[in-house]
Amino acid sequence: MFGIKKEEKLTPDQVKGALSKVMDPDLNTDIVTLGMISEIKIESGKVRFKLTLTTPACPVKEKIESDCKEAVGGLPGVKEVEIETGAAVANTRKVAGREPIPGIRQVVAVTSGKGGVGKTTVAVNLACALAKLGAKVGILDADITGPNVPLMMGVDDYQPTAKDDKIIPPENFGVKVISMAFFVSRDTPVIWRGPMLDKAIKQFLRDVNWGELDYLVVDMPPGTGDAQLSLIQATQVSGGIIVTTPQDVALLDGRKGLAMFKQMNVPVFGFIENMSYFQPPGTTERYEIFGHGGGRKLAKEMEVPFLGEVPLETAIREGGDKGKPITVSDPDCSVAKAFTEIAKQVAAQISIHALTPDKVTVA
């Protein structure tokens, strides 16, 4: 009447339209198409909605939130934008002939081509970092003949119990743990042939009450032997992480680990270079004891991601010996932050492989 237009009311579809221009930089897809947006509510110029990321360890969380606020805040009449951020880890892709473990979304194998590169230390700190970032995590010690995970996780005195024919795993720092160390005395060697190792790994996968897990980190023994084959054949392994040091012999064996995963049709999430350099406390000097940069160079050459480097520090070893990983004992130190960033990169790669069809990995 009298030529005055009534102000149009903002609708949820308009909000979705604005948010459809926000991209997940890792998945190269907009967040509406990915199903990340829900529960849109509009009231008196205030827009509320739920943002569900693909992992609680999302390395681009702050960017996506910022882009969402900018996109919605630019709509007419919007005075305030409130985001409730959560996460839901996707299930791993199905592989014919390999059965998933009920309740476990992603199984991540941490391996190395040779011993002595700190693979278990990396696996333990990766698991703890993911848990601190909000994920539900378990760690399976698949090094049946040399199990060290319980000591490093501070649960080496645990006496296993069972309920409803399932082993109850201990939990520390938000991480559930299972290991052969719980079932043999400390001085008893486990001298087993391949079939026994295979049976033990299958039992740890299927006969443990894992509950609901976002990530099951599996600490593999070094090399490319029976344990690796047993794990890959027993369940849907989401992908592998290869731990190396900068020295040539470790890099050579890292190539073999990569070749094994590819031969078994298991994605490789990337390389981690451990013992990358040594920096004495209170100095800026770096000593490249085992060389430096070999892991990054190898990752680029093999066209897989480089997930990060971890320096050589006494505190890492001390944390493992005391049963309190450095990501827990000193989360604000540079080494713990390095592990946390690596955990975020691992989580991102898992999401990419789970949600991106025909993904091509770029290092």
C-alpha positions as CSV (number, residue, x, y, z in Angstrom):
1,M,0.0,0.0,0.0
2,F,1.2,3.5,-0.9
3,G,4.1,1.9,-2.8
4,I,6.0,0.8,0.3
5,K,7.5,-2.6,0.1
6,K,7.4,-4.9,3.1
7,E,10.9,-6.0,4.2
8,E,11.4,-9.6,3.2
9,K,12.1,-12.1,6.0
10,L,15.4,-14.0,5.8
11,T,14.9,-17.7,5.2
12,P,17.0,-20.8,6.0
13,D,17.3,-21.4,2.3
14,Q,19.0,-18.0,1.9
15,V,21.4,-18.9,4.7
16,K,22.2,-22.2,3.0
17,G,22.7,-20.4,-0.2
18,A,25.3,-18.1,1.4
19,L,27.0,-21.0,3.1
20,S,27.1,-23.0,-0.1
21,K,29.9,-20.6,-1.2
22,V,32.1,-21.7,1.8
23,M,34.5,-24.4,0.7
24,D,36.3,-27.0,2.8
25,P,39.8,-26.4,1.5
26,D,40.9,-30.0,2.2
27,L,38.0,-31.6,0.4
28,N,37.5,-29.0,-2.3
29,T,33.8,-29.1,-1.9
30,D,31.3,-26.6,-0.3
31,I,30.2,-27.3,3.2
32,V,26.5,-27.5,2.3
33,T,27.1,-30.3,-0.3
34,L,29.2,-32.1,2.3
35,G,26.2,-32.0,4.7
36,M,28.0,-30.0,7.4
37,I,25.2,-27.5,7.9
38,S,22.0,-28.2,10.0
39,E,19.6,-26.7,12.5
40,I,19.4,-23.2,11.0
41,K,17.4,-20.8,13.2
42,I,16.7,-17.1,12.5
43,E,15.4,-14.7,15.1
44,S,15.5,-10.9,15.3
45,G,18.6,-10.6,13.1
46,K,20.4,-13.4,14.8
47,V,21.3,-16.5,12.8
48,R,22.2,-19.8,14.5
49,F,23.2,-23.0,12.9
50,K,25.2,-26.2,13.5
51,L,28.5,-26.8,11.7
52,T,29.5,-30.5,11.7
53,L,33.1,-31.0,10.7
54,T,34.6,-34.2,9.3
55,T,36.9,-34.6,12.4
56,P,37.3,-32.9,15.8
57,A,41.0,-32.6,14.8
58,C,40.2,-30.5,11.7
59,P,43.2,-28.3,10.8
60,V,41.0,-25.7,9.0
61,K,38.3,-25.4,11.7
62,E,39.0,-21.7,12.4
63,K,39.1,-20.8,8.7
64,I,35.7,-22.6,8.0
65,E,34.1,-20.9,11.0
66,S,35.4,-17.5,9.9
67,D,34.3,-18.0,6.3
68,C,30.8,-19.0,7.6
69,K,30.4,-15.9,9.7
70,E,31.5,-13.7,6.8
71,A,29.2,-15.4,4.3
72,V,26.1,-15.3,6.6
73,G,27.0,-11.9,8.1
74,G,26.8,-10.4,4.7
75,L,23.1,-11.2,4.2
76,P,20.6,-8.3,4.6
77,G,19.3,-7.9,8.1
78,V,21.8,-10.2,9.8
79,K,23.2,-8.6,13.0
80,E,24.8,-11.6,14.7
81,V,26.0,-15.1,13.6
82,E,26.3,-18.0,16.2
83,I,27.8,-21.3,15.2
84,E,27.6,-24.5,17.2
85,T,30.6,-26.5,15.9
86,G,30.8,-30.3,16.3
87,A,32.3,-33.2,14.4
88,A,31.4,-36.6,13.0
89,V,34.2,-38.8,11.6
90,A,33.2,-40.6,8.5
91,N,33.4,-44.4,8.2
92,T,36.3,-45.8,6.1
93,R,35.5,-46.8,2.5
94,K,34.4,-50.4,2.1
95,V,36.8,-52.8,0.6
96,A,35.5,-56.1,-0.8
97,G,36.5,-59.1,1.3
98,R,37.6,-57.0,4.3
99,E,35.1,-56.7,7.2
100,P,34.9,-53.5,9.3
101,I,35.0,-53.6,13.1
102,P,31.7,-52.6,14.6
103,G,31.9,-49.2,16.2
104,I,35.2,-48.3,14.8
105,R,35.1,-45.7,12.0
106,Q,38.8,-45.5,11.0
107,V,41.7,-47.9,11.4
108,V,45.1,-46.3,11.0
109,A,48.3,-48.4,10.7
110,V,51.5,-46.7,11.9
111,T,54.5,-48.6,10.6
112,S,58.2,-48.2,9.7
113,G,60.5,-50.0,7.3
114,K,63.0,-50.7,10.1
115,G,63.3,-50.6,13.9
116,G,64.8,-47.8,15.9
117,V,63.0,-44.9,14.3
118,G,60.6,-44.1,17.2
119,K,57.5,-45.5,15.5
120,T,55.8,-46.5,18.8
121,T,56.6,-43.1,20.3
122,V,54.9,-41.4,17.3
123,A,51.9,-43.8,17.4
124,V,51.4,-43.1,21.2
125,N,51.7,-39.4,20.9
126,L,49.5,-39.4,17.7
127,A,46.8,-41.2,19.6
128,C,47.0,-38.9,22.6
129,A,47.0,-35.8,20.4
130,L,43.9,-37.0,18.6
131,A,42.1,-37.7,21.9
132,K,43.1,-34.2,23.3
133,L,41.5,-32.7,20.1
134,G,38.2,-34.4,21.0
135,A,38.3,-37.7,19.1
136,K,37.4,-41.1,20.6
137,V,40.6,-43.1,20.2
138,G,42.1,-46.5,20.8
139,I,45.5,-47.9,20.3
140,L,46.3,-51.5,19.4
141,D,49.8,-52.7,20.0
142,A,50.3,-55.1,17.1
143,D,54.0,-55.6,17.9
144,I,53.2,-58.9,19.6
145,T,56.8,-60.0,20.3
146,G,58.0,-56.6,21.5
147,P,55.0,-54.8,23.0
148,N,55.9,-51.3,24.5
149,V,52.7,-49.4,24.2
150,P,51.4,-50.1,27.8
151,L,54.6,-48.8,29.3
152,M,54.4,-45.6,27.3
153,M,50.7,-45.1,28.0
154,G,51.1,-45.7,31.8
155,V,48.9,-48.8,31.9
156,D,51.6,-51.5,32.1
157,D,50.3,-52.8,35.4
158,Y,46.8,-53.4,34.1
159,Q,45.3,-56.9,34.8
160,P,42.9,-57.7,31.9
161,T,39.2,-58.5,32.6
162,A,36.4,-59.6,30.4
163,K,32.7,-59.0,30.1
164,D,30.3,-60.7,27.7
165,D,33.2,-62.5,26.1
166,K,34.9,-59.3,25.3
167,I,38.2,-58.0,26.8
168,I,37.9,-54.7,28.6
169,P,40.8,-52.5,27.6
170,P,42.3,-50.0,30.0
171,E,42.0,-46.3,29.3
172,N,44.4,-43.5,30.0
173,F,44.6,-40.0,28.6
174,G,41.4,-40.6,26.8
175,V,42.9,-43.5,24.8
176,K,41.8,-47.2,25.1
177,V,44.8,-49.7,24.9
178,I,45.2,-53.3,24.1
179,S,48.5,-55.2,24.0
180,M,50.0,-58.7,24.3
181,A,52.0,-57.2,27.3
182,F,48.8,-57.6,29.4
183,F,48.8,-61.3,28.9
184,V,52.4,-62.3,29.5
185,S,54.9,-61.6,32.3
186,R,57.5,-58.9,31.6
187,D,60.3,-61.4,31.5
188,T,58.5,-63.9,29.2
189,P,59.5,-63.7,25.5
190,V,56.7,-64.2,23.0
191,I,58.3,-66.7,20.5
192,W,55.5,-67.3,18.0
193,R,55.3,-68.2,14.4
194,G,53.1,-66.4,11.8
195,P,49.8,-68.2,12.4
196,M,49.9,-67.4,16.2
197,L,50.6,-63.7,15.5
198,D,47.7,-63.7,13.0
199,K,45.3,-65.1,15.6
200,A,46.4,-62.6,18.3
201,I,45.9,-59.6,16.0
202,K,42.5,-60.8,14.9
203,Q,41.5,-61.3,18.6
204,F,42.6,-57.8,19.5
205,L,40.5,-56.4,16.7
206,R,37.4,-58.5,17.2
207,D,37.4,-59.7,20.9
208,V,38.0,-56.4,22.6
209,N,35.2,-54.1,23.8
210,W,36.4,-51.0,21.9
211,G,33.0,-49.3,22.1
212,E,32.6,-46.4,19.7
213,L,35.9,-45.1,18.3
214,D,36.7,-42.4,15.7
215,Y,40.2,-43.7,15.3
216,L,41.9,-47.0,16.1
217,V,45.7,-46.4,15.9
218,V,47.6,-49.6,15.3
219,D,51.2,-49.6,16.3
220,M,52.8,-52.2,13.9
221,P,56.1,-54.0,14.3
222,P,58.8,-52.7,12.0
223,G,59.2,-54.2,8.5
224,T,56.7,-55.8,6.1
225,G,56.0,-59.2,7.6
226,D,53.2,-61.3,9.0
227,A,51.7,-58.7,11.3
228,Q,51.2,-56.2,8.5
229,L,49.6,-58.9,6.3
230,S,47.3,-60.1,9.1
231,L,46.0,-56.6,9.9
232,I,45.3,-55.7,6.3
233,Q,43.6,-59.0,5.6
234,A,41.6,-59.0,8.8
235,T,39.8,-55.7,8.5
236,Q,39.3,-52.5,6.5
237,V,42.4,-50.5,7.1
238,S,41.7,-46.9,6.3
239,G,45.4,-46.2,5.5
240,G,48.9,-46.3,6.6
241,I,51.4,-43.8,8.1
242,I,55.1,-44.4,7.6
243,V,57.6,-43.2,10.2
244,T,61.2,-42.7,9.1
245,T,64.3,-40.8,10.2
246,P,66.4,-38.6,7.8
247,Q,69.2,-41.1,7.3
248,D,69.4,-43.0,4.0
249,V,68.9,-46.5,5.4
250,A,65.7,-45.5,7.1
251,L,64.4,-43.8,3.9
252,L,65.3,-46.9,1.9
253,D,63.2,-49.1,4.2
254,G,60.4,-46.4,4.2
255,R,60.1,-47.0,0.4
256,K,59.5,-50.7,1.1
257,G,56.7,-49.8,3.6
258,L,55.1,-47.6,1.0
259,A,55.4,-50.3,-1.7
260,M,53.8,-52.9,0.7
261,F,50.7,-50.7,1.3
262,K,50.3,-50.0,-2.4
263,Q,50.6,-53.6,-3.2
264,M,47.9,-54.4,-0.7
265,N,45.7,-51.6,-2.0
266,V,45.8,-49.6,1.2
267,P,46.1,-45.8,1.0
268,V,49.2,-44.1,2.4
269,F,48.3,-41.0,4.4
270,G,51.9,-39.9,4.4
271,F,55.4,-39.9,6.0
272,I,56.5,-38.5,9.4
273,E,60.1,-37.7,9.9
274,N,61.2,-38.4,13.4
275,M,64.5,-37.4,15.1
276,S,64.6,-34.7,12.4
277,Y,67.1,-32.5,14.3
278,F,68.4,-31.8,17.8
279,Q,68.1,-28.3,19.4
280,P,69.8,-27.9,22.8
281,P,67.5,-26.3,25.4
282,G,67.9,-22.5,25.5
283,T,69.6,-22.2,22.2
284,T,68.7,-21.6,18.6
285,E,71.3,-24.0,17.2
286,R,70.1,-27.0,15.3
287,Y,72.2,-30.2,15.0
288,E,71.1,-32.5,12.1
289,I,72.4,-35.7,13.7
290,F,70.8,-38.1,11.2
291,G,70.7,-35.6,8.4
292,H,67.5,-33.5,7.7
293,G,64.7,-33.3,5.1
294,G,65.0,-36.8,3.8
295,G,61.4,-37.6,4.8
296,R,60.0,-34.6,3.0
297,K,62.1,-35.3,-0.1
298,L,61.0,-38.9,-0.1
299,A,57.3,-38.0,0.3
300,K,57.5,-35.6,-2.6
301,E,59.3,-38.1,-4.8
302,M,56.7,-40.8,-4.0
303,E,53.8,-38.4,-4.3
304,V,52.3,-38.8,-0.9
305,P,51.8,-36.1,1.8
306,F,54.6,-35.1,4.2
307,L,52.8,-35.0,7.6
308,G,55.4,-33.3,9.6
309,E,58.7,-33.6,11.4
310,V,59.5,-34.3,15.1
311,P,62.8,-33.1,16.7
312,L,65.0,-35.3,18.8
313,E,64.5,-34.4,22.4
314,T,65.2,-36.0,25.8
315,A,61.7,-35.1,27.1
316,I,60.1,-37.3,24.5
317,R,62.0,-40.3,25.7
318,E,61.4,-39.4,29.4
319,G,57.7,-39.1,28.8
320,G,57.6,-42.6,27.2
321,D,59.6,-44.1,30.1
322,K,57.4,-42.6,32.7
323,G,54.1,-43.5,31.0
324,K,53.1,-40.0,30.3
325,P,53.6,-39.0,26.6
326,I,54.9,-35.5,26.0
327,T,51.6,-34.5,24.4
328,V,50.0,-35.1,27.8
329,S,52.9,-34.1,30.2
330,D,53.8,-30.8,28.4
331,P,51.2,-30.0,25.8
332,D,52.4,-26.4,25.2
333,C,56.0,-27.3,24.4
334,S,57.2,-27.2,20.8
335,V,57.4,-31.0,20.4
336,A,53.9,-31.6,21.7
337,K,52.7,-28.9,19.3
338,A,54.5,-30.6,16.5
339,F,52.7,-33.9,17.3
340,T,49.4,-32.0,17.5
341,E,49.8,-30.5,14.1
342,I,50.8,-33.9,12.7
343,A,47.6,-35.4,14.3
344,K,45.5,-32.7,12.5
345,Q,47.2,-33.5,9.2
346,V,46.5,-37.2,9.7
347,A,42.9,-36.5,10.5
348,A,42.6,-34.3,7.4
349,Q,44.1,-37.0,5.1
350,I,41.7,-39.6,6.6
351,S,38.7,-37.3,5.8
352,I,40.0,-36.7,2.3
353,H,40.3,-40.4,1.6
354,A,36.9,-41.2,3.1
355,L,34.9,-38.5,1.5
356,T,36.6,-37.6,-1.8
357,P,35.8,-39.9,-4.7
358,D,38.8,-41.0,-6.8
359,K,41.0,-38.7,-4.8
360,V,44.4,-37.9,-6.1
361,T,46.9,-37.2,-3.3
362,V,49.1,-34.2,-3.7
363,A,52.2,-34.0,-1.5
